[in-house]
Amino acid sequence: MKLVVLGAYGKSGQAIIKAAGERGHEILAVAHRKHDDITLPTKRILIEDLMALTADDLVGYDAVIDAVSAWTPATFAVHTDGVSHLANLLRTTNTRYLKIGGAGTLYINKEHTKQLKDRDNYPVEMLPLADVLCESLARLRSYSDLAWTYVTPAFNYDPDGVATGKYRVDGEDFLATNDDDSYISYADFATALLDIIESKSYIRQRITLVSQR
């Protein structure tokens, strides 16, 4: 398959590119700036701001994986306006769009009126990002002519965790383990994400990926 990975130099992006390359997929790595201290395992690298991408940049690809990170209010627009921009480029095409979200958006009651970010013990410093990621999901839900999937890692998303090859796909609810936590390594997340792309499953759905430590 031909895949575009946005946010290629981030930890999620690197893990996805590594796993995709091992499966023999053709990868276009996209980032807004080059990192000379990081060598990506792909020869195709495009240095371009997300908002400057055009339909021609993405034509012919099977899926666009949005692993872009933004942690400050000054950069949050990549999760909202960036999502809308990509969605408008890809709607009515055969290219799938997968946005990596955040666990704060997961629901914690059966009525789906409260989210993990609403808990009293949710990290205060993460609340602005969680609110923005809720908005990115809301924007995606408005597209009926786009093959989108909003993929949420477990709350404990571990860059240093081992690859077990075992994972579970859940829906929109936060399903904690006995220690009131949920977990997945970056490596297992990348494996699960690629399995979902290859199987063409969970179109126009939000899912969460979890595994064991």
N, C-alpha and C positions, 0 to 999 in steps of 0.2 A: 504494500500500500504506500501511497504518497501522503506524508503527514507534514503539517506545519506546526512548529512548537514556538509559541510566543513566550517571552520571558526565558529565553534559552539559557542564560547564564545564572539564573536563580537555582536554588537547590532542587526544587521540584522539576524545573525544566531540564536540568542536567540528568536527573534520575530517569526521566521519561525518554530523553534522547538516547541515553545509554541502553535502556531496555529495548527501545524500538530498533536501534541499530543491531542489537544481538538477534533480533527476529528477522532481520533482512529488509526492514522497511526503508524507503527513501525519505530522507528528512531534510526539510528546510528549517534551519534555526534562525529565529528572528529576535533581535534585541535592539533597544534604543541606543546602546553604546557597546563598544567592544571591550572585553576584559582580557588584557594581554597575559594575565596570570592564570587564565583558565583555557585549557585546550578541549574543545568540543569534538566528540567522535563523529563528525560529519564535515564534508567538504563544502556544503552549501550553507552559507551564513549570510543573512541580510541584515545590515545595520540600518534600522529605520524606526522612527517613532510610530507607535501603534496607530495614532490618529492620522498619520500620513499614508498608511497602507491603502492600496487601491484594489479594485476587483481583479485587475490584471495580475497583481502580485500573488493572488490566491487561486487563480483559475487552474483547473486540472488536478487539484488535490482532493484526496478522499476525506480528510478531516483537518480542522484547525483546532489545536489544543491551546487554550488560553491559560498559561501558567504565570501570567504577569503578577508581580507583587507590588503593593503600594502600601506604605505604613504610616504616611503622614497626610494631613488634610490637603496639603499642597499637591499631592499626587493621587488622591482618591478618585479623581475623574476617570482614571483608566478602568476602574471597576464599574462605572456607570455610563458615562459618555463613550468610553472605549467599547463597552459591550454593545451599546446601540449602534456604534459605527460598524463594528464587525458584523453584527446581525443584519444590518442593512446591505452590507456588501455580499453576504452569503444567502440571504433569503431568496427563495425560488431557484436556488442552484442545487446541485447534487452533493455539495460539500457540507459535511457535518461540522457543527460547532460545539465544542465541549469547554465549559468554563469551570475552572477550579474555584470553589467557594470556601466558606469557613463554617466551622461547627457551631458557631454562635447563632446561626440561622435555623438550626434544627428545632423542631417542636418538642415541648415537654409535657403537653397535655393532649388528651384525645380529641378535644375540640379544635386543636391547632390555633389557639388564640394566644398562647405563651410560647416563647422561645428560650433556648438555653441562655441567651444573652440577658434575659429578664431575671435570672436568678440573682439573689443577693450576693452570692459568692463569685459571680462572674467577674473576671479581672477588669477593673475600671478602665485601665489603660487600653483595653481591647474593644471597648464599647463603640467608639466612633467607627472603627473598621467593620465591626459586626453590623452596624446600621447601614453602612454603605453596601456591604455584601447582600443585605436583605433587598436593597434597592436594585442591585444587579439581577437578582433572581426575579424580582417583580417585572423588570423590563423584559427578561427572556420569556416569561409566561405570556406576554402579550403577542408573541409571534406564533401564528399558526402555520406560516409558510416557511419555517426554518427548522431544520433538523438539529435542534439544540438538546444538550444534556447538561445539567448543572451538577457537578460532581463534588461532594463535600467530603474532605478527609475526616477521620475521627478527631476528637478534641485533642488528644495527645498524638500529634503528627511528628514522628521521630526521624530526623535526618540521619541519625547514626544507627538506627535499628537494622537488624539483619533481614535478609530476604528469605522468607519461609515458603513463599509460593502459595500460601494459604490465606484466604480472605473471605469476607462475607459482604454481600451487597444488601443493604437495608434501604428503607424508604426515607421519609421526611422526619422521622422521629429520632430523638436522642435515646439510644438504648445503652445504658451504662452497664459496666461489669460490676462485680461485687464491691469494688472500691470506688464506685460512683465516677468512673472514668471510662473512656473509650480510647482505643489505641490502633495505630497502624504505622508501619515504617514507610519511609519514602519509597523504598525498593518494592515493597508489596503493593503500595498504592499505584506505582507505575505499571506493575504487572496486571493489576485489576483493570486499570484504565485501558490498557492495550487490548485486553480480552474483550472488554465492552465494545471497543471500536471494531475489532475484527468480527465480532458476532452481530454487529449492527443492532444492538439492543438498547433499551431504555431511551428511545427517542421521545423528545418533549417531556422529559421527566426530571425530577430532582432525586438524586440518590446519595447515599453516604456509604463509604467503604471503611470497613473495620477488619482487624485481624487480632491475633494473639501476640503477646510479647515473646 
